[in-house]
Amino acid sequence: MPDTDFRSPRLYLDAPLAAGGRVPLDRNQGNYLGNVLRLGTGAKVLVFNGRDGEWQAAIAGRKRPEHLDIVAATRAQDRLPDLHYVFAPLKHARLDYMIQKAVEMGVCKLQPVLTRFTQVARVNSERMRANVIEAAEQCGILSLAEVEDPVTLDRWLSARAAERLLVFCDEAASAVNPVAALEPVRGITRGIDVLVGPEGGFAEDERANLLKQPNTLRLSLGPRILRADTAAVAALALVQAELGDWTQPEKQPTR
């Protein structure tokens, strides 16, 4: 990301952004700017909403930050690659970490799936969305990944588009060079789903069903068994480096 300002505070606003606009701050945002960052009237921050690009804004308010005056555009809106991360949910802190890292890796959609050995059946979608926003704020990301409600693995498989590439990370796969394994599908133009299962692995019938899916690439992540949150980072890094936008020519941002 060229010309990204990482020194200025950055805030997500769920409101239209345009020069001359005024956006009210909620209590948490006002507290963060005024009491945590110790910023007052006139201080400049960066804001984004996932649709209108990034803007410079000035804090306004009598005794505390109450709203932001939108001043000027700093970066045009971009688009995330068509990369979905599909995963068995984890417990609290590890799920938070996994969501944040997936966002940093550039996924555009997060899809929890419930498998036979999934340890967590209930997912706090609002907490997941908050982690998406926090990661985007901290890392200069302009577009927000979508957060889907959890579904069973079978239901997700029956509903997904068959033309998409399914990168199935399988702990039971033979340990071969994962870069070489991805080579045959380099240059694909359709979307990619990266699937990482639960800590207990996939059941045999689940594995068999996955291997019957069209456009499926079974991927080993090396000779060691990784925790699910570590596997997320490893798998997404491999896919982005070999198939994703890490090696593509830089696209012109769109508005």
RODRENKE-968915 format. One record per residue (C-alpha): x, y, z; residue number from 1; residue in one letter. Coordinates in nm, 2 decimals. Layout:
! residues N
@u = X	v = Y	w = Z	pos = NUM	code = A
...
//
This chain:
! residues 255
@u = 0.00	v = 0.00	w = 0.00	pos = 1	code = M
@u = 0.19	v = 0.31	w = -0.12	pos = 2	code = P
@u = 0.15	v = 0.65	w = 0.06	pos = 3	code = D
@u = -0.02	v = 0.50	w = 0.37	pos = 4	code = T
@u = 0.00	v = 0.71	w = 0.68	pos = 5	code = D
@u = 0.06	v = 0.49	w = 0.98	pos = 6	code = F
@u = 0.13	v = 0.77	w = 1.22	pos = 7	code = R
@u = -0.21	v = 0.94	w = 1.22	pos = 8	code = S
@u = -0.49	v = 0.78	w = 1.43	pos = 9	code = P
@u = -0.73	v = 0.60	w = 1.21	pos = 10	code = R
@u = -1.10	v = 0.54	w = 1.27	pos = 11	code = L
@u = -1.38	v = 0.35	w = 1.10	pos = 12	code = Y
@u = -1.71	v = 0.54	w = 1.06	pos = 13	code = L
@u = -2.03	v = 0.38	w = 0.95	pos = 14	code = D
@u = -2.15	v = 0.69	w = 0.76	pos = 15	code = A
@u = -2.10	v = 0.84	w = 0.41	pos = 16	code = P
@u = -1.78	v = 1.04	w = 0.37	pos = 17	code = L
@u = -1.74	v = 1.35	w = 0.16	pos = 18	code = A
@u = -1.56	v = 1.68	w = 0.18	pos = 19	code = A
@u = -1.75	v = 1.93	w = 0.40	pos = 20	code = G
@u = -1.95	v = 1.65	w = 0.58	pos = 21	code = G
@u = -1.99	v = 1.63	w = 0.95	pos = 22	code = R
@u = -2.01	v = 1.28	w = 1.12	pos = 23	code = V
@u = -2.12	v = 1.25	w = 1.49	pos = 24	code = P
@u = -1.90	v = 1.03	w = 1.71	pos = 25	code = L
@u = -2.05	v = 0.77	w = 1.94	pos = 26	code = D
@u = -1.95	v = 0.75	w = 2.31	pos = 27	code = R
@u = -1.67	v = 0.49	w = 2.26	pos = 28	code = N
@u = -1.52	v = 0.68	w = 1.97	pos = 29	code = Q
@u = -1.53	v = 1.01	w = 2.15	pos = 30	code = G
@u = -1.37	v = 0.85	w = 2.46	pos = 31	code = N
@u = -1.10	v = 0.69	w = 2.25	pos = 32	code = Y
@u = -1.00	v = 1.01	w = 2.08	pos = 33	code = L
@u = -1.03	v = 1.24	w = 2.38	pos = 34	code = G
@u = -0.93	v = 1.02	w = 2.68	pos = 35	code = N
@u = -0.71	v = 0.75	w = 2.53	pos = 36	code = V
@u = -0.53	v = 0.95	w = 2.26	pos = 37	code = L
@u = -0.57	v = 1.29	w = 2.44	pos = 38	code = R
@u = -0.68	v = 1.46	w = 2.12	pos = 39	code = L
@u = -0.89	v = 1.78	w = 2.12	pos = 40	code = G
@u = -1.07	v = 2.01	w = 1.89	pos = 41	code = T
@u = -0.88	v = 2.07	w = 1.56	pos = 42	code = G
@u = -0.67	v = 1.75	w = 1.58	pos = 43	code = A
@u = -0.65	v = 1.56	w = 1.25	pos = 44	code = K
@u = -0.74	v = 1.19	w = 1.22	pos = 45	code = V
@u = -0.79	v = 0.95	w = 0.92	pos = 46	code = L
@u = -1.13	v = 0.79	w = 0.87	pos = 47	code = V
@u = -1.28	v = 0.53	w = 0.63	pos = 48	code = F
@u = -1.61	v = 0.35	w = 0.59	pos = 49	code = N
@u = -1.52	v = 0.06	w = 0.35	pos = 50	code = G
@u = -1.69	v = 0.24	w = 0.06	pos = 51	code = R
@u = -1.57	v = 0.60	w = 0.01	pos = 52	code = D
@u = -1.20	v = 0.56	w = 0.05	pos = 53	code = G
@u = -0.99	v = 0.73	w = 0.32	pos = 54	code = E
@u = -1.03	v = 1.09	w = 0.43	pos = 55	code = W
@u = -0.87	v = 1.33	w = 0.67	pos = 56	code = Q
@u = -1.10	v = 1.47	w = 0.93	pos = 57	code = A
@u = -1.08	v = 1.73	w = 1.21	pos = 58	code = A
@u = -1.21	v = 1.67	w = 1.56	pos = 59	code = I
@u = -1.48	v = 1.92	w = 1.67	pos = 60	code = A
@u = -1.67	v = 1.96	w = 2.00	pos = 61	code = G
@u = -1.69	v = 2.19	w = 2.30	pos = 62	code = R
@u = -1.56	v = 1.99	w = 2.59	pos = 63	code = K
@u = -1.48	v = 1.66	w = 2.43	pos = 64	code = R
@u = -1.47	v = 1.51	w = 2.07	pos = 65	code = P
@u = -1.83	v = 1.51	w = 1.96	pos = 66	code = E
@u = -1.81	v = 1.49	w = 1.58	pos = 67	code = H
@u = -1.56	v = 1.49	w = 1.29	pos = 68	code = L
@u = -1.55	v = 1.74	w = 1.01	pos = 69	code = D
@u = -1.45	v = 1.57	w = 0.69	pos = 70	code = I
@u = -1.17	v = 1.77	w = 0.52	pos = 71	code = V
@u = -1.01	v = 1.60	w = 0.22	pos = 72	code = A
@u = -0.96	v = 1.26	w = 0.05	pos = 73	code = A
@u = -0.63	v = 1.09	w = 0.12	pos = 74	code = T
@u = -0.67	v = 0.75	w = -0.06	pos = 75	code = R
@u = -0.92	v = 0.62	w = -0.31	pos = 76	code = A
@u = -1.13	v = 0.31	w = -0.23	pos = 77	code = Q
@u = -0.98	v = -0.02	w = -0.33	pos = 78	code = D
@u = -1.11	v = -0.38	w = -0.36	pos = 79	code = R
@u = -1.01	v = -0.69	w = -0.18	pos = 80	code = L
@u = -0.92	v = -1.01	w = -0.38	pos = 81	code = P
@u = -1.20	v = -1.27	w = -0.41	pos = 82	code = D
@u = -1.05	v = -1.47	w = -0.13	pos = 83	code = L
@u = -1.28	v = -1.64	w = 0.13	pos = 84	code = H
@u = -1.15	v = -1.79	w = 0.45	pos = 85	code = Y
@u = -1.36	v = -2.08	w = 0.57	pos = 86	code = V
@u = -1.28	v = -2.21	w = 0.92	pos = 87	code = F
@u = -1.40	v = -2.41	w = 1.22	pos = 88	code = A
@u = -1.45	v = -2.16	w = 1.51	pos = 89	code = P
@u = -1.21	v = -2.14	w = 1.79	pos = 90	code = L
@u = -1.24	v = -2.02	w = 2.15	pos = 91	code = K
@u = -1.23	v = -1.64	w = 2.22	pos = 92	code = H
@u = -0.88	v = -1.51	w = 2.21	pos = 93	code = A
@u = -0.75	v = -1.75	w = 1.95	pos = 94	code = R
@u = -1.06	v = -1.67	w = 1.73	pos = 95	code = L
@u = -0.99	v = -1.30	w = 1.77	pos = 96	code = D
@u = -0.63	v = -1.36	w = 1.66	pos = 97	code = Y
@u = -0.73	v = -1.57	w = 1.36	pos = 98	code = M
@u = -0.99	v = -1.31	w = 1.24	pos = 99	code = I
@u = -0.74	v = -1.03	w = 1.27	pos = 100	code = Q
@u = -0.47	v = -1.21	w = 1.08	pos = 101	code = K
@u = -0.71	v = -1.32	w = 0.81	pos = 102	code = A
@u = -0.81	v = -0.96	w = 0.76	pos = 103	code = V
@u = -0.45	v = -0.85	w = 0.74	pos = 104	code = E
@u = -0.39	v = -1.12	w = 0.48	pos = 105	code = M
@u = -0.65	v = -0.97	w = 0.26	pos = 106	code = G
@u = -0.96	v = -1.20	w = 0.27	pos = 107	code = V
@u = -1.29	v = -1.05	w = 0.16	pos = 108	code = C
@u = -1.52	v = -1.29	w = 0.34	pos = 109	code = K
@u = -1.50	v = -1.49	w = 0.67	pos = 110	code = L
@u = -1.72	v = -1.80	w = 0.69	pos = 111	code = Q
@u = -1.74	v = -2.01	w = 1.01	pos = 112	code = P
@u = -1.83	v = -2.37	w = 0.95	pos = 113	code = V
@u = -1.94	v = -2.63	w = 1.20	pos = 114	code = L
@u = -1.77	v = -2.97	w = 1.16	pos = 115	code = T
@u = -1.79	v = -3.30	w = 1.35	pos = 116	code = R
@u = -1.50	v = -3.21	w = 1.58	pos = 117	code = F
@u = -1.56	v = -2.83	w = 1.61	pos = 118	code = T
@u = -1.49	v = -2.73	w = 1.97	pos = 119	code = Q
@u = -1.71	v = -2.41	w = 1.96	pos = 120	code = V
@u = -2.07	v = -2.43	w = 1.84	pos = 121	code = A
@u = -2.17	v = -2.07	w = 1.92	pos = 122	code = R
@u = -2.00	v = -1.78	w = 1.75	pos = 123	code = V
@u = -2.03	v = -1.41	w = 1.84	pos = 124	code = N
@u = -2.06	v = -1.25	w = 1.50	pos = 125	code = S
@u = -2.06	v = -0.90	w = 1.64	pos = 126	code = E
@u = -1.73	v = -0.97	w = 1.81	pos = 127	code = R
@u = -1.59	v = -1.10	w = 1.48	pos = 128	code = M
@u = -1.70	v = -0.78	w = 1.30	pos = 129	code = R
@u = -1.53	v = -0.57	w = 1.57	pos = 130	code = A
@u = -1.21	v = -0.76	w = 1.52	pos = 131	code = N
@u = -1.24	v = -0.70	w = 1.14	pos = 132	code = V
@u = -1.28	v = -0.33	w = 1.20	pos = 133	code = I
@u = -0.99	v = -0.31	w = 1.45	pos = 134	code = E
@u = -0.75	v = -0.49	w = 1.21	pos = 135	code = A
@u = -0.85	v = -0.27	w = 0.93	pos = 136	code = A
@u = -0.80	v = 0.05	w = 1.14	pos = 137	code = E
@u = -0.46	v = -0.06	w = 1.25	pos = 138	code = Q
@u = -0.33	v = -0.19	w = 0.92	pos = 139	code = C
@u = -0.44	v = 0.08	w = 0.68	pos = 140	code = G
@u = -0.70	v = -0.15	w = 0.51	pos = 141	code = I
@u = -0.98	v = 0.04	w = 0.33	pos = 142	code = L
@u = -1.22	v = -0.25	w = 0.25	pos = 143	code = S
@u = -1.39	v = -0.45	w = 0.52	pos = 144	code = L
@u = -1.42	v = -0.83	w = 0.50	pos = 145	code = A
@u = -1.77	v = -0.96	w = 0.53	pos = 146	code = E
@u = -1.86	v = -1.18	w = 0.83	pos = 147	code = V
@u = -2.10	v = -1.46	w = 0.76	pos = 148	code = E
@u = -2.31	v = -1.65	w = 1.01	pos = 149	code = D
@u = -2.19	v = -2.00	w = 1.10	pos = 150	code = P
@u = -2.33	v = -2.30	w = 0.90	pos = 151	code = V
@u = -2.26	v = -2.67	w = 0.90	pos = 152	code = T
@u = -1.98	v = -2.79	w = 0.67	pos = 153	code = L
@u = -2.23	v = -2.99	w = 0.46	pos = 154	code = D
@u = -2.46	v = -2.69	w = 0.41	pos = 155	code = R
@u = -2.17	v = -2.47	w = 0.31	pos = 156	code = W
@u = -2.05	v = -2.72	w = 0.06	pos = 157	code = L
@u = -2.39	v = -2.76	w = -0.10	pos = 158	code = S
@u = -2.43	v = -2.38	w = -0.14	pos = 159	code = A
@u = -2.08	v = -2.27	w = -0.26	pos = 160	code = R
@u = -2.03	v = -2.19	w = -0.62	pos = 161	code = A
@u = -1.87	v = -2.50	w = -0.79	pos = 162	code = A
@u = -1.64	v = -2.29	w = -1.02	pos = 163	code = E
@u = -1.45	v = -2.15	w = -0.72	pos = 164	code = R
@u = -1.12	v = -2.31	w = -0.63	pos = 165	code = L
@u = -1.14	v = -2.49	w = -0.29	pos = 166	code = L
@u = -0.80	v = -2.50	w = -0.12	pos = 167	code = V
@u = -0.86	v = -2.78	w = 0.14	pos = 168	code = F
@u = -0.59	v = -2.77	w = 0.41	pos = 169	code = C
@u = -0.57	v = -3.13	w = 0.52	pos = 170	code = D
@u = -0.35	v = -3.25	w = 0.81	pos = 171	code = E
@u = -0.38	v = -3.60	w = 0.67	pos = 172	code = A
@u = -0.24	v = -3.51	w = 0.33	pos = 173	code = A
@u = 0.11	v = -3.63	w = 0.25	pos = 174	code = S
@u = 0.37	v = -3.36	w = 0.34	pos = 175	code = A
@u = 0.48	v = -3.23	w = 0.00	pos = 176	code = V
@u = 0.61	v = -2.89	w = -0.11	pos = 177	code = N
@u = 0.29	v = -2.67	w = -0.08	pos = 178	code = P
@u = 0.43	v = -2.41	w = -0.32	pos = 179	code = V
@u = 0.47	v = -2.68	w = -0.59	pos = 180	code = A
@u = 0.12	v = -2.81	w = -0.51	pos = 181	code = A
@u = -0.03	v = -2.47	w = -0.58	pos = 182	code = L
@u = 0.17	v = -2.42	w = -0.91	pos = 183	code = E
@u = -0.08	v = -2.61	w = -1.14	pos = 184	code = P
@u = -0.36	v = -2.36	w = -1.05	pos = 185	code = V
@u = -0.16	v = -2.04	w = -1.07	pos = 186	code = R
@u = -0.32	v = -1.77	w = -1.28	pos = 187	code = G
@u = -0.68	v = -1.87	w = -1.20	pos = 188	code = I
@u = -0.93	v = -1.60	w = -1.24	pos = 189	code = T
@u = -1.22	v = -1.74	w = -1.04	pos = 190	code = R
@u = -1.25	v = -1.70	w = -0.66	pos = 191	code = G
@u = -1.07	v = -1.90	w = -0.40	pos = 192	code = I
@u = -1.20	v = -2.06	w = -0.08	pos = 193	code = D
@u = -0.94	v = -2.15	w = 0.18	pos = 194	code = V
@u = -1.06	v = -2.41	w = 0.43	pos = 195	code = L
@u = -0.90	v = -2.49	w = 0.76	pos = 196	code = V
@u = -1.07	v = -2.74	w = 0.99	pos = 197	code = G
@u = -1.09	v = -2.78	w = 1.37	pos = 198	code = P
@u = -0.82	v = -2.87	w = 1.61	pos = 199	code = E
@u = -0.94	v = -3.23	w = 1.61	pos = 200	code = G
@u = -0.92	v = -3.26	w = 1.23	pos = 201	code = G
@u = -1.18	v = -3.37	w = 0.99	pos = 202	code = F
@u = -1.39	v = -3.68	w = 1.03	pos = 203	code = A
@u = -1.33	v = -3.94	w = 0.76	pos = 204	code = E
@u = -1.67	v = -3.89	w = 0.60	pos = 205	code = D
@u = -1.61	v = -3.51	w = 0.59	pos = 206	code = E
@u = -1.27	v = -3.56	w = 0.43	pos = 207	code = R
@u = -1.42	v = -3.80	w = 0.17	pos = 208	code = A
@u = -1.70	v = -3.54	w = 0.09	pos = 209	code = N
@u = -1.44	v = -3.26	w = 0.05	pos = 210	code = L
@u = -1.23	v = -3.46	w = -0.18	pos = 211	code = L
@u = -1.53	v = -3.53	w = -0.40	pos = 212	code = K
@u = -1.59	v = -3.16	w = -0.45	pos = 213	code = Q
@u = -1.51	v = -3.00	w = -0.79	pos = 214	code = P
@u = -1.21	v = -2.78	w = -0.83	pos = 215	code = N
@u = -1.06	v = -2.89	w = -0.50	pos = 216	code = T
@u = -0.69	v = -2.88	w = -0.42	pos = 217	code = L
@u = -0.58	v = -3.08	w = -0.12	pos = 218	code = R
@u = -0.30	v = -2.89	w = 0.06	pos = 219	code = L
@u = -0.05	v = -3.00	w = 0.32	pos = 220	code = S
@u = 0.10	v = -2.72	w = 0.53	pos = 221	code = L
@u = 0.43	v = -2.91	w = 0.60	pos = 222	code = G
@u = 0.56	v = -3.19	w = 0.82	pos = 223	code = P
@u = 0.44	v = -3.05	w = 1.15	pos = 224	code = R
@u = 0.08	v = -3.03	w = 1.28	pos = 225	code = I
@u = -0.01	v = -2.66	w = 1.32	pos = 226	code = L
@u = -0.27	v = -2.51	w = 1.55	pos = 227	code = R
@u = -0.57	v = -2.39	w = 1.36	pos = 228	code = A
@u = -0.49	v = -2.02	w = 1.41	pos = 229	code = D
@u = -0.13	v = -2.08	w = 1.29	pos = 230	code = T
@u = -0.26	v = -2.28	w = 1.00	pos = 231	code = A
@u = -0.47	v = -1.98	w = 0.90	pos = 232	code = A
@u = -0.17	v = -1.76	w = 0.86	pos = 233	code = V
@u = 0.04	v = -2.02	w = 0.69	pos = 234	code = A
@u = -0.24	v = -2.12	w = 0.44	pos = 235	code = A
@u = -0.34	v = -1.76	w = 0.35	pos = 236	code = L
@u = 0.03	v = -1.66	w = 0.31	pos = 237	code = A
@u = 0.09	v = -1.94	w = 0.07	pos = 238	code = L
@u = -0.23	v = -1.88	w = -0.13	pos = 239	code = V
@u = -0.17	v = -1.50	w = -0.15	pos = 240	code = Q
@u = 0.19	v = -1.55	w = -0.26	pos = 241	code = A
@u = 0.11	v = -1.81	w = -0.52	pos = 242	code = E
@u = -0.24	v = -1.73	w = -0.64	pos = 243	code = L
@u = -0.35	v = -1.40	w = -0.48	pos = 244	code = G
@u = -0.27	v = -1.03	w = -0.51	pos = 245	code = D
@u = 0.08	v = -1.04	w = -0.37	pos = 246	code = W
@u = 0.23	v = -1.12	w = -0.71	pos = 247	code = T
@u = -0.03	v = -0.94	w = -0.93	pos = 248	code = Q
@u = 0.04	v = -0.60	w = -1.09	pos = 249	code = P
@u = -0.09	v = -0.32	w = -0.88	pos = 250	code = E
@u = -0.45	v = -0.24	w = -0.97	pos = 251	code = K
@u = -0.57	v = 0.12	w = -1.01	pos = 252	code = Q
@u = -0.80	v = 0.21	w = -0.72	pos = 253	code = P
@u = -1.16	v = 0.27	w = -0.80	pos = 254	code = T
@u = -1.40	v = 0.52	w = -0.66	pos = 255	code = R
//
